[in-house]
Structure formats: C-alpha cells, structure tokens
C-alpha cells in the first residue's frame, strides 16, 4: 500500500468550499458581452425550470433548498469535492478550522432512530450540568427530537456563545425526564484528540481530527511532552483524518524532514493559483523511527504528510490505501 508519488499535486488546504451569497463581482463577468449573455441565459434557464416546478410539483417548493441543490449539482460536475456552504455552514466551518465551536460540549451518536450523549467534554456546560454517557436527548428548547437525525440535533444544540438552550433527556434508572438549562460556550476542538506512551519508549499521537489553525502547535507540544516521558519512537495516527490546512500539513511534516526536502508540489491556473513547491526548512529534524497509520479515510492534508514522509524514507506507512485526493482547493467568499 503506497500513496501516489509526489510527481503530481497531492491533496491540499481546506475542504472544498465555494461560497456564493448575493451578486457576483464585476470581475466574475469580466466585462465581456459574450459572458454576460451566457450568464443571462443560465439565469433564464434556472428561472424557467423553477417556474415549471412551482406550477406542477405536487407539494410546496422550498426555494432555498432547491437553489442550494442546484448550486451543488453544478459544482459537482466540475469535481467531486467542490461544495457550497450557506451562511450557517460557513460559520461552523470557520469554527472547525479555528479548533473550537460554540455549543454545550458533548459528542452525540444515533442509535435505533434515537440520539444519545456519547461523551461530555471536561469543563463544558454539559459536563458541569451533570449530563452523562447514555442520556437520550428527547427535547431541545421545547421541541421533541422524535424522528430527528443526529445532524438535526447537533444543529439545534449549536449556537452563539452565551445563548441559552434547554435540553431534556431520558436516563436509564430515572422514571421521569431530566431538564437542563444550559448556556452555550466556546468548546475546544483540538486536532490531536490524545497522546500517550503505549510501551517502552513508544509514543502515540492521535491526529485524526484534521489540520486546523492550531495543529502544528499541538504537534510540537505533544512531541515535547512525549520526549520528556522517554519516547524514542513514534506512532502517528492519521486514520480517517480528512485533511485541512496545507500550511499546517507542511509544518507537521517539517518536524521530521531536513531542510530542502520537498514536501508537496502544487500546480494551478495562473494567475489565480501560481505553481508552488513547499520544502522542509528544518536544520535539525527529529530522527526517531516513525510509523504512520492510514486508512481509506486519510485524505488531503493527511496524505501530504504521509506521502512526504514515505517518499523520503522517513516513515513506514501501515494500514489501508488512502483516499487519494490530488485536488487543490481554496475558499472563495462571495
């Protein structure tokens, strides 16, 4: 099992996102009559299709949902990873990239059509209130969650920091529902879920949550702490790491490669995305033996790290073939 060699651009920075809200800027039309007419034709075609749907569809048309689906369909004809985020999704995306979010601070899981608390995070509103593993969420702000998906529950629990939310739960052994009035707070969401020693001299770092703005700092801190505990070799777990910021992938890889060793090459359409080659700059990298764990969910920035370490014979990869995302993407707010 080998990751594609670095002769082509590996994965990159951020999860594919193209943000559109409101009119395009004049640059989008480039001032060309032909482009303007083509744009008018597209708008007319969409409006005609929407009119037919409104006049003949058996139910009520959700215009926002139809519009969003149309944009997603258009983008997916370009590549499978480009996407559209509405304002709420964009806010959530930014929070994830900044390694925190605003909510009650619990992971949840669906089971048999119901949604349960898996684990409250230490120091968060749900933890301080006494919410436990196994509690079933049955009501949020007076609304029953019967038939809700875990995504619907999550969206209802998230919200601006400092805002209240009432959560009613059913707990095994308690004959009546318990209601908690919580205040949403900023909840840390570090890239590194945990790190520890697994054996004599063997350190383990769980980096499965993606490459966000704090990843390289977390990695440096974890390496330093494990060395102090006697680490002489490392297991770096990138399984199911969906990727993230390319500069953070570079910084993590830079911990292990010598100055001048290539990490990733990117080729783009000039002048919007000039060609770039990112190489290591470390004059004294860590030289301990490294094993990197990957699977089919290891993608994008995770493949940059795994691929570069393998290409320079710096680490041994163990697991399954990675996702194979060789696409460069950026965020375009509109």
Residue pairs with C-beta under 8 A, 6 or more apart in sequence:
1 317
1 319
1 320
1 321
2 310
2 317
3 10
3 294
3 303
3 306
3 307
3 310
3 317
3 322
3 324
4 10
4 307
4 324
4 326
5 307
5 311
6 262
6 264
6 265
6 307
6 308
6 311
8 265
8 267
8 326
9 264
9 265
9 266
9 267
9 326
9 327
9 328
10 264
10 303
10 304
10 307
10 325
10 326
11 243
11 299
11 300
11 301
11 302
11 303
11 304
11 323
11 325
11 326
11 327
12 243
12 246
12 264
12 266
12 300
12 301
12 304
12 327
12 328
12 329
13 244
13 245
13 246
13 247
13 300
13 301
13 328
13 329
13 330
14 97
14 244
14 245
14 329
14 330
14 331
15 81
15 83
15 93
15 242
15 243
15 244
15 300
15 329
16 79
16 81
16 82
16 83
16 327
16 329
17 82
17 83
17 84
17 85
17 90
17 93
17 329
17 331
17 332
18 75
18 82
18 83
18 84
18 331
18 332
19 84
19 85
19 90
19 331
19 332
19 333
19 334
20 71
20 84
20 334
21 86
21 87
21 334
22 334
24 334
25 334
29 35
29 36
29 39
46 70
50 61
50 63
50 66
53 61
53 66
54 61
64 86
68 84
68 86
71 84
72 83
72 84
75 82
75 83
75 84
76 82
79 327
81 325
81 327
81 329
82 329
85 93
88 155
90 333
92 101
92 158
95 101
95 102
95 189
96 189
96 210
96 212
97 212
97 213
97 244
97 245
98 212
98 213
98 214
99 188
99 189
99 190
99 191
99 212
99 213
99 214
99 215
100 186
100 187
100 188
100 189
101 158
101 186
101 187
101 189
102 158
102 159
102 160
102 161
102 184
102 185
102 186
102 187
103 157
103 158
103 159
103 184
103 185
103 187
104 120
104 124
104 125
104 126
104 131
104 157
104 165
104 167
104 182
104 184
104 185
104 187
105 120
105 121
105 123
105 124
105 125
105 126
105 127
105 185
105 187
106 117
106 118
106 119
106 120
106 121
106 124
106 126
106 127
106 131
106 157
107 117
107 118
107 119
107 121
108 115
108 116
108 117
108 118
108 137
108 150
108 153
108 154
108 157
109 115
109 116
109 118
109 150
110 116
110 149
110 150
113 147
114 136
115 136
115 137
115 145
115 148
115 149
115 150
115 153
116 134
116 135
116 136
116 137
117 126
117 131
117 132
117 133
117 134
117 135
117 136
117 137
117 169
118 133
119 133
120 126
120 127
120 131
120 132
120 133
121 127
121 187
121 188
124 185
124 187
125 182
125 183
125 184
125 185
126 167
126 180
126 182
129 180
129 182
130 180
131 167
131 169
131 180
132 171
134 171
134 172
135 169
135 170
135 171
135 178
136 169
136 170
136 171
137 145
137 153
137 167
137 168
137 169
138 144
138 145
138 146
138 168
138 169
138 170
138 177
139 145
139 166
139 167
139 168
139 177
139 179
140 153
140 156
140 157
140 165
140 166
140 167
140 168
141 156
141 165
141 166
142 166
143 156
145 152
145 153
145 156
156 165
157 165
157 167
158 184
159 165
159 184
160 184
161 184
161 185
161 186
162 183
162 184
162 185
163 183
163 184
164 181
164 182
164 183
164 184
165 181
165 182
165 183
165 184
166 179
166 180
166 181
166 182
167 179
167 180
167 182
168 177
168 178
168 179
168 180
169 177
169 178
169 179
169 180
170 177
170 178
171 178
189 209
189 212
190 209
190 214
190 218
191 207
191 209
191 210
191 211
191 212
191 214
191 215
191 218
191 219
191 244
191 248
192 205
192 206
192 207
192 209
192 215
192 218
192 219
192 222
193 206
193 207
193 208
193 209
194 206
195 203
195 204
195 205
195 206
195 222
195 225
195 226
196 203
196 204
196 226
197 203
197 204
197 226
197 229
197 230
197 231
198 204
198 235
201 230
201 231
201 232
201 233
202 231
202 232
202 233
202 234
202 235
203 223
203 226
203 229
203 231
203 233
203 234
203 235
204 234
204 235
204 237
205 219
205 222
205 223
205 226
205 234
205 235
205 236
205 237
206 237
207 215
207 219
207 236
207 237
207 238
207 241
207 252
208 237
208 238
208 239
208 240
208 241
209 241
210 241
210 242
210 243
210 244
210 301
211 241
211 243
211 244
211 245
211 246
211 248
211 249
211 252
211 301
211 302
212 244
212 245
212 248
213 245
213 248
215 244
215 245
215 248
215 251
215 252
216 248
216 251
216 252
219 251
219 252
219 255
220 255
223 231
223 234
223 255
223 286
226 234
231 288
232 288
232 289
233 288
233 289
233 290
233 291
234 288
234 289
234 290
234 291
235 290
235 291
235 293
236 290
236 291
236 292
236 293
236 305
236 315
237 293
238 292
238 293
238 294
238 298
238 302
238 305
238 306
239 293
239 294
239 295
239 297
239 298
239 319
240 295
240 297
240 298
241 297
241 298
241 299
241 301
241 302
242 297
242 299
242 300
242 302
243 249
243 299
243 300
243 301
243 302
243 303
243 325
244 300
244 301
245 301
246 264
246 266
246 278
246 301
246 304
248 301
249 263
249 264
249 301
249 302
249 304
249 305
250 263
250 264
250 278
250 304
252 305
253 263
253 280
253 304
253 305
253 308
253 309
254 263
254 280
254 281
254 282
254 285
255 282
255 285
255 286
256 285
256 286
256 290
256 309
256 314
256 315
257 263
257 280
257 282
257 285
257 308
257 309
257 312
257 314
258 280
258 282
258 283
258 285
259 279
259 280
259 281
259 282
259 283
260 279
260 280
261 279
261 280
261 308
261 312
262 277
262 278
262 279
262 280
262 308
262 311
263 278
263 279
263 280
263 304
263 308
264 277
264 278
264 304
264 307
264 308
265 275
265 276
265 277
265 278
266 273
266 275
266 276
266 277
266 278
266 328
267 275
267 328
268 274
268 275
268 276
268 328
273 328
273 330
290 309
290 314
290 315
290 316
291 315
291 316
291 317
291 318
292 305
292 306
292 309
292 310
292 315
292 316
292 317
292 318
293 318
293 319
294 302
294 303
294 306
294 317
294 318
294 319
294 320
294 322
295 319
295 320
295 322
296 320
296 321
296 322
296 323
297 323
298 306
298 319
298 322
298 323
299 322
299 323
299 324
299 325
300 323
300 325
302 322
303 322
303 323
303 324
303 325
306 315
306 317
306 322
308 314
309 315
309 317
310 316
310 317
